[in-house]
């Protein structure tokens, strides 16, 4: 986790609280929400910085991710943080369709998996054990590599977007 600061990599995570979704009896696919939130933030940060995006992901969800990315490029939208309704925000800086990779063959995908699990554990405390696989404070090891602006309006641990 600390290596990301040295490599000047920024990280943020989307944690979908499935228990809250089922408690509210929402009929929503958590994967759709997670990828939409991720793509919305990539759109914001890429547009603000003029940076183009090449999206690579772990194998297994290729059709879903490609569908959501294509939709975001055409008719992307995001909820307004300061009122009701939504804003049209097409994600035009995604260069091509997302590329699936086997996580065993990519250190960056493995690092993203570790970040995602550390963010999950930050929101959901790990079960009590003598030796923790990923302790609750592991996300904090990112330090300045945690992209705090990903959730500064919603609050919570820096760099972790938690929904609902």
C-alpha positions in Angstrom: 0.0 0.0 0.0 2.8 2.4 0.9 4.5 1.7 -2.4 1.8 3.6 -4.3 2.9 6.9 -2.7 6.5 6.2 -3.9 5.3 5.4 -7.4 3.1 8.5 -7.4 0.0 6.4 -8.0 -3.4 7.7 -6.7 -6.1 5.3 -5.6 -9.8 5.5 -4.8 -12.3 2.8 -4.2 -16.0 2.2 -4.5 -17.6 0.2 -1.7 -21.2 -0.9 -2.2 -22.9 -1.7 1.0 -25.0 -4.6 0.0 -26.5 -5.0 3.4 -27.9 -1.5 3.1 -29.3 -2.2 -0.4 -31.2 -5.3 0.8 -32.4 -3.5 4.0 -33.9 -0.8 1.8 -35.4 -3.5 -0.5 -33.7 -1.9 -3.5 -33.7 -4.0 -6.7 -30.3 -2.8 -7.9 -27.3 -4.7 -9.2 -24.4 -3.6 -7.0 -21.9 -4.2 -9.9 -23.7 -1.7 -12.1 -23.6 0.9 -9.4 -20.0 0.3 -8.6 -18.9 0.6 -12.2 -21.1 3.6 -12.9 -19.6 5.4 -9.8 -16.1 4.5 -10.9 -16.6 5.7 -14.5 -18.2 9.0 -13.3 -15.2 9.7 -11.2 -12.8 8.8 -14.0 -14.8 11.2 -16.2 -14.5 14.0 -13.7 -10.8 13.6 -13.0 -9.8 13.1 -16.6 -11.8 16.1 -17.8 -10.4 18.4 -15.1 -6.9 17.3 -15.9 -7.2 16.8 -19.7 -6.0 13.2 -19.2 -7.1 10.4 -21.5 -8.1 7.0 -20.0 -7.2 3.5 -20.9 -9.2 1.2 -18.7 -8.0 -2.3 -17.9 -9.9 -4.6 -15.5 -9.8 -8.1 -14.1 -11.3 -10.8 -16.3 -14.9 -12.0 -15.7 -17.1 -9.0 -16.2 -16.1 -7.9 -19.7 -19.6 -7.6 -21.3 -21.0 -5.6 -18.3 -18.0 -3.3 -18.2 -17.9 -2.7 -21.9 -21.7 -2.0 -22.0 -21.4 0.5 -19.1 -18.4 2.2 -20.6 -19.9 2.6 -24.0 -23.0 4.0 -22.4 -20.9 6.5 -20.3 -19.1 7.6 -23.5 -22.4 8.3 -25.3 -24.8 9.5 -22.6 -22.9 9.6 -19.3 -24.6 11.3 -16.4 -24.0 11.9 -12.8 -26.3 13.0 -9.9 -26.0 16.6 -8.9 -24.1 17.1 -5.6 -25.8 20.4 -4.9 -29.5 19.7 -5.8 -31.8 17.4 -7.5 -31.6 15.9 -11.0 -28.6 14.8 -12.9 -25.9 16.3 -15.1 -25.0 15.2 -18.6 -21.3 14.1 -18.4 -20.3 11.9 -21.3 -17.0 10.3 -20.6 -15.3 11.2 -23.9 -11.7 10.8 -22.8 -11.9 7.0 -22.5 -9.9 6.0 -25.6 -11.3 2.5 -26.3 -13.3 -0.3 -24.9 -12.0 -1.6 -21.6 -9.4 -4.4 -21.8 -9.8 -7.5 -19.6 -6.6 -8.9 -18.1 -5.9 -12.0 -16.0 -4.9 -10.6 -12.6 -2.1 -13.1 -12.3 -0.5 -11.4 -15.2 -0.8 -7.8 -14.1 0.8 -6.2 -11.0 -1.5 -3.2 -11.4 -4.7 -5.4 -11.4 -3.4 -7.1 -8.3 -2.7 -3.8 -6.6 -6.2 -2.6 -7.5 -7.6 -5.8 -6.0 -5.6 -5.1 -2.8 -6.8 -1.5 -2.7 -10.4 -2.7 -3.2 -10.2 -5.2 -0.4 -8.5 -2.7 2.0 -11.3 -0.2 1.2 -13.9 -2.9 1.9 -12.2 -3.6 5.3 -12.1 0.1 6.1 -15.9 0.2 5.8 -16.6 -3.3 7.2 -14.4 -4.3 10.1 -12.8 -7.7 9.6 -13.9 -10.6 11.9 -12.0 -10.9 15.1 -8.9 -13.1 14.6 -5.5 -13.2 16.1 -3.9 -12.4 12.7 -5.7 -10.2 10.3 -5.3 -10.8 6.6 -6.2 -7.2 5.9 -6.6 -5.1 9.0 -9.2 -2.4 9.2 -6.5 0.4 9.0 -4.7 -0.9 5.9 -6.4 1.6 3.6 -4.7 4.3 5.8 -1.3 3.0 4.6 -2.0 4.8 1.3 -1.5 8.1 3.0 -1.4 10.8 0.3 -1.9 8.2 -2.5 -5.6 8.0 -1.4 -7.5 10.3 -3.8 -9.4 12.2 -1.2 -11.3 14.3 -3.8 -13.1 11.2 -4.9 -15.5 11.5 -2.0 -14.9 14.9 -0.3 -18.5 16.0 -0.8 -20.0 12.8 0.6 -17.5 12.4 3.5 -16.1 9.2 4.9 -12.6 7.8 4.8 -10.5 9.7 2.2 -10.7 8.1 -1.2 -13.5 5.7 -0.4 -16.9 6.2 -2.1 -19.5 4.3 -0.1 -23.0 3.7 -1.3 -25.8 3.8 -0.3 
